[in-house]
Amino acid sequence: MAYVQCKPGLEVALRSDIIQDRDIQILSASYPGNPIITIINLYNDKNRQNNRATKLIRRLPLIPNQPTIIIGDWNIHHMLWANQDQVQHEQETIEMVE
């Protein structure tokens, strides 16, 4: 679910044509005079094994050079963003960082 503040000229569309997944929502936002922005909101459910959102977004047919924002609850840990000296992370985390 997404909430959008109405503003004259702003158009936001749900992009279920790109992916239909319970843990990924994709929106396209356009405003006159600005490029279209793709917004990907995900929840990385660790219980889904091979169908985690972080694996699925790698296969999305995104448009090169189009601004894209990827946000959400990734449920992954890395020393780049954790306040811990010793952070255990999986191969999936390393691949996403790269």
C-alpha positions in Angstrom: 0.0 0.0 0.0 1.3 3.5 -0.8 0.0 6.9 0.1 0.5 9.8 -2.3 0.0 13.5 -1.5 -2.1 14.9 -4.3 -0.4 17.7 -6.2 -1.6 19.2 -9.5 0.2 17.5 -12.4 1.6 14.6 -10.3 0.7 11.2 -11.6 1.5 8.0 -9.8 0.7 4.6 -11.2 1.0 1.1 -9.8 3.1 -1.0 -12.2 1.7 -4.5 -11.7 2.6 -5.1 -15.3 6.3 -5.3 -14.2 5.8 -7.7 -11.3 3.0 -9.2 -9.2 4.5 -10.3 -5.9 3.2 -10.0 -2.4 6.5 -8.5 -1.2 7.2 -6.0 -4.0 5.3 -2.9 -5.1 6.5 -0.8 -8.0 5.2 2.7 -8.8 5.9 5.1 -11.6 5.7 8.8 -10.6 5.7 11.6 -13.2 5.5 15.4 -12.8 5.6 17.8 -15.8 9.1 18.9 -16.7 10.7 16.0 -14.8 11.8 12.5 -15.8 9.6 9.5 -14.8 10.8 8.0 -11.5 10.4 4.3 -10.7 9.9 3.5 -7.0 10.4 0.0 -5.9 9.2 -0.8 -2.3 10.1 -4.3 -1.1 9.9 -6.5 1.9 12.6 -9.2 1.9 10.8 -12.1 3.7 13.6 -14.4 4.8 11.2 -17.3 5.0 10.6 -17.4 1.2 14.0 -19.0 0.5 14.6 -18.8 -3.3 11.8 -16.3 -3.9 13.1 -13.5 -1.7 12.4 -10.0 -3.0 16.1 -9.2 -3.2 16.5 -12.0 -5.7 13.4 -11.1 -7.7 14.3 -7.4 -8.2 17.6 -8.4 -10.0 15.5 -9.9 -12.8 13.1 -6.9 -13.2 13.0 -5.3 -16.7 14.0 -1.8 -15.6 14.7 1.0 -18.0 18.4 2.0 -18.1 19.1 5.6 -17.2 15.7 6.1 -15.7 15.8 7.3 -12.1 14.9 4.4 -9.8 14.5 4.4 -6.0 14.6 1.0 -4.2 13.4 1.2 -0.6 11.9 -1.1 1.9 12.7 -3.6 4.7 15.6 -5.7 3.2 16.1 -7.8 6.3 19.8 -8.1 5.5 22.8 -6.9 7.6 26.1 -5.5 6.5 28.9 -3.6 8.3 28.3 -0.6 5.9 25.1 0.2 7.7 25.1 -1.7 11.0 26.4 -0.2 14.3 28.1 -3.4 15.2 31.8 -4.4 15.1 31.1 -7.9 14.1 28.2 -8.4 11.7 27.3 -11.8 10.3 25.9 -11.6 6.8 25.0 -14.1 4.1 26.2 -14.4 0.5 22.9 -12.7 -0.5 24.0 -9.5 1.4 27.4 -9.5 -0.2 25.8 -9.8 -3.7 23.4 -6.9 -3.0 26.1 -4.6 -1.8 28.2 -5.3 -4.9 
